[in-house]
Amino acid sequence: MNFPVLYLRKGAERRLRAGHLWVYSNEVDIRRSPLTAFEPGDQAEVRASNDKPLGTVFVNPHALICGRLISRDPGQGMTPQRLTQRMEVALAIRDRLFDRPFYRWVFGDSDGLSGLVVDRFGDTVVVQISSAGMERMKDAVVRAVQRLVQPTSIILKNDGKMRRVEGLETYVEQAYGAETDRLLVEENGARFEVALAGAQKTGWFYDHRMNRRRLQAYAPGKRVLDVFSYVGGWGLQAAMAGAAEVTCVDASAVALEAVHHNARLNGLEPVRTLAGDAFEVLKGLAEDKQKFDVVVLDPPALIPRRRDQKAGEQAYARLNQLGLRLLERDGVLVSASCSMHLSQERLVDILRASGRKIDRFVQLLEQGHQAPDHPVIPGIPETDYIKACFVRSLTGFL
């Protein structure tokens, strides 16, 4: 198949050869291949400056990531058949790992489908498209989902901020089947219902599944504080494991209403909730001399962009210091991060410094990662983003 050619500047092919899949606009030789010659979503052959073919890409001339590698074969583009095949390969490992259809089915670049996320919620499938190239494949995505899993409902939840970066309109659309306004989630023995309207991302964060399972070992008989709780993923799973008391903190009153609903759904005793800015709520709890045996901090990305690094790291430091201050003499802090710009090593160092600042002896018990339905591509550091540190905090020990 013949494609128009996107030429790279000298040396710009190194990242692609090392395993990455993105081409940045400043890496393109615009003299040989003006970006203005392409329309958003076009497919093109990408070549090094010496004319050596590197593969095919989706192109968006208006985005910083102007090329997304489809194939390392310059003669192969993205077709409905190839898309279905890759979705089938992605499905195979999820079905091997999880005995129930509740997982991230497609994780973008990690499954060779840049700009596509697909989550399964039983018989309901939620699709998010965030690139112009994949938007052109929208109908093929819906047909592939129908063919491979025969769901009762397919929802296109295309309202993420990355669409604006790509110059795409945002919308939520019932693409197939019976309309639904709620998603059912099963995870680690707990059940949750999430209202689709106003839901974050696709409605659920499967990436911390294994870390929430780890939490269950620390919860029995303990007083647990779940900060940035959303609809109660961490806190209610701690309650299911036998926590004596659970308090969920979130800025969204709607999310906290869902916490109470999900507590009832699992037959749990009423869960305490606190609405407000997490930093202010934590300060208030400290002023009231409240103490907890386990504190979970799972904030949204506090370093959304590289230029936010310094301010974001300071925010993580303040947050972890507040969390440590609320722990009993021998308590456990679960410090999580979904910021891809914050490395695991840097998070550990922030915890070290936070412990020293408030005179706590901290022991790093476990380090968690993202669940295997969010596979990491070694050549794409952006796919490795979830961190969770389980830290024991001791007062007056040393």
Buried (B, 14 or more C-beta within 10 A) or exposed (E): EEBEBBBBBEEBBEBBEEEBBBBBBEBBBBEBBEBEEBEBBBBBBBBBBEEEBBBBBBBBBBBEBBBBBBBBEBEBBBBEEBBBEBBEEBBEBBBEEBEEBBBBBBBBBBBBBBBBBBBBBBBBBBBBBBBBBBBBBBEBBBBBBBEBBEBEBBBBBBBBEBBEBBEBEEEEEEBBBEEBEBBBBBBBEBBBBBBBEEBBBBBBBBBBBBBBBBBBEBBEEBBBBBBBBBBBBBBBBBBBBEBBBBBBBBEBEEBBBBBBBBBEBBEBEEBBBBBEEBBEBBBEBBEEEEBBBBBBBBBEBBBEEEEBBEEBBEBBBBBBBBBBBBBBEEBBBBBBBBBBBBBBEBBBEBBEEBBEEBEBEBEEBBBBBBBBBBBBBEBBEBBBBBBBBBBBBBBEEE
